């Protein structure tokens, strides 16, 4: 039976690793600036959602730094050995964000303080909504081709920033134009819920579908998984893998 290798060549793996390192550096630099602006603007406006968004940026820096540590190793086997630890760091980061933002949002909804409008916050959310999708998509493509669950998980953290930017922007605009101060903590609760889900997925290693198949037979069956290169227990394979076989 003919067998076709789907794994990237060593040269291709190194090129993908360099691309991921570059994207991680860009993500860290942007999020440091984003965190400073968001937390400062949030403190001035007493905005739980803005502070939560800034903290998400801090956590995204820690997540990207963990993946950068993993990819600082030049040897592919060492990078693979660091994969599980990196995923755990990403998951704990998500859980910490969900806990802080959720508790603070409930406190505000209980009548402790109201958020003022924040024009800098609106501008920041709009900018992040434009920038983050491109960083996320580029890192996700490289991570999937390389077979790195942690790189894919970190790209989901960056994509989460896109969703949070949209939620934050809507909440800030509603508060600024209609004076609905409750929109801010509601937006913060959405941020907490999404962060909790992503943390659970990272802890469970849901990025496993990133792993490329090592070998693929001429009939489309791969040893130890399906044609998409996923382990049989990965739920995401049922969609991505089936789409790839149509």
N, C-alpha and C positions, 0 to 999 in steps of 0.2 A: 504493500500500500504506500503510495507516494505521500511524503510528509513535507509540508512547507513551514519554514520558520517565520514567525511573525514578530519576534523580538527585535528591537532596534540594534543595529551594529554598535560596537564599542565607540566608534567615532561619533555616531549619531547620538548615543546616550550622553556623551560628554558635551556635545553641542546643545542638547536639550537642557542639561544641567546648568550650563553657562547662561542660557536664556532664562531659566527659572531664577538663578541668582540675581540677574539684572532686574527682573520684574519684582523680586522681593525687595531689592534696594529701593526701587521707585515707590513701591507700596509703603515701605517704612518711612521714607522721607515725606511723602504726602500726608500720611496719617499722623506724624508728629506735629506738623503744622495744623492739621485739622483738629487734633485734640486740644492744642493750646487755644485756638480760636473758639471752638465749641464750648469748652469748659469755662473760659473767661466770659463769653457772651451769655452762657447759661447762668453763671453766678450773678451777673449784673441784672438779668431779667428774671431771676428766680425760676428758671425754666427747667423742670425735671427732665423733659424730653431732650433738651439741648445738652444738659450735663450728661445724661445717659448716652447720647450720641458721641460726646467727647470721650467718655469712658470706653465706648465700643472701639473708638480709634486707638486708645491706649492698649486695649486687649488685642486689637488687630496687629499692633506693633509687636506685642509679645508673641502672638501666633506666627507672624511672618519671621520673627527672629528665631523662633524654634525651628522652622523649616530651613532658614538660612544656616543654622547650626548643623542641621542634618546634611545639607548640600555643601557645607564647607569641606566635607570629606571628599577627597578626589577618587577614592576607591568606591566602586559601585556597591560592593558587598557591605562595606561599612555604612553607606547611606541606607541600605535596606535594613541593616541591624538597628538603626536609629529610628526607624519608621514608627514603631508602636509607641515609643516614648514621646515622639513629636505629636502624635495623635492625641495622647493623653493630655499633653500641655494645652493643645487647642481646645479640647473638650472642657477642661477645668476653667479655662478663660471664658468660654461661653456661659458656663454655670454661674461664675462669679458676676458677670454682667447681668444675667437674668435676675439673680437674687437682689442685687443692689437697686437696680432700676425698678423692679416690681415692688419692693417694699417702699421706696420713696414715692412712687406713683400712688400707691394706696394711701399713704400718709397725706398727700396733697388732696386726693379725692375726699378724704375725711374732713377737710376744711382747714388744714394747716398750710396757709399760704396760697397765693395765686400768682400765676406767671404773667409778667408784662410782655408786650410785644417786643420782638427782637429783629430788626432789619439785618444786622450782621449775620444772625442765625439763618434767616431766609436766604441770604446770598450764599452762605456756606453750603446749605443743603442743596441748593440749585447747582452749584459747582460740582459737588460730590456726585450728584445724580448724573452729571455729564461725563465725569472722569472714570468712576469706578467700574462701569460695565466693561470697558476696554481692557483694563488691567486684569479683571477677573477672567474674561474670556481667553485672553492670551495665556495666562498661567494654567487654566483648566486644560486647554488643548495640549500644552507641553507636558503637563502632569500625566494626562491620560496616555499620551504616546510613550512616555518614559515608564509608566506603570507605577507611579508614586501616589499612594492613597493620601499621604500627608499634603502633597502639593495640591491635589484636588480639593482636599478639605480646607486648605487655606484659601484657595480660590473661591470656595463657598462662603468663607468669612468675608472676603472682599465683595462678593455678590450680595451678601447680607447688608453690607454698608449701602449698596444701591437701594435695596428695599427700604432700609431705615431712612435713607435720605428722602425718599418719596413720602413716607409716613410723616417724618419730621416736617418736611416742607408743607404738607397739607395742614398739619396741626398748627404750625406757626402762622400760616396765612389766615386760617379760620380765626385764630385768636387775635391777630392783628386787625383784621377787617370787620369781624362781627363781635369781637369782645367775648367770645366763648372760651373762658379760661379753662374749662374742663377738658377742652380738646387737647391741651398739652399733656396732662397725665394719662389720658386715653391713648395718645400716640406712644407714650412711654411704655404702657402696658403691652402694646403690640410689639414694641421692640423687645421687651422681656420675654414674651411668648415665643417669638421667632428665635431668639438666642437660646432658649431652653431646648427647642427642637434640634437646632444645629449642634448643640453640645451633646445631646443624646446620640445623634447620628455619628459624630466624630468618635465618641467613646466606644460605640459599637462597630467602628471601622466601616461605615457605610461607603467610604471611598474605595472599597475593594474592587469595584468595577473599573478602576483605573488600570489595574494590572493587565498588561498585554498577554495574549496567549503565547506560550513558549513554542508549541508546535501545533499544527493544524493539519488533520488528514485531508485527503482529497474529497472525502465525503462531508467535510465540514465539522467533524467531531474533534474535540480537543481533549487531550489527556488531563483529567482532573477538573474539568469545567466545561463550559459551553463555548460556542464559536466566538463569543465576544471576549473570551479570556477571563471570565469571572468564575469564582468558586460557586458551586451549585447553590449554596445557601444565600447568595446575594440577591435580594429582591429586585434591585435595579436592573439586573441582567434580563429580567423577563420583558422589559420594555426596550432597553438599548440593544440587547442582543437580538431580539426578534426583529427589530427594525433593520438591523444590519443584515439579516438573512433574507429580507423580502426581495 
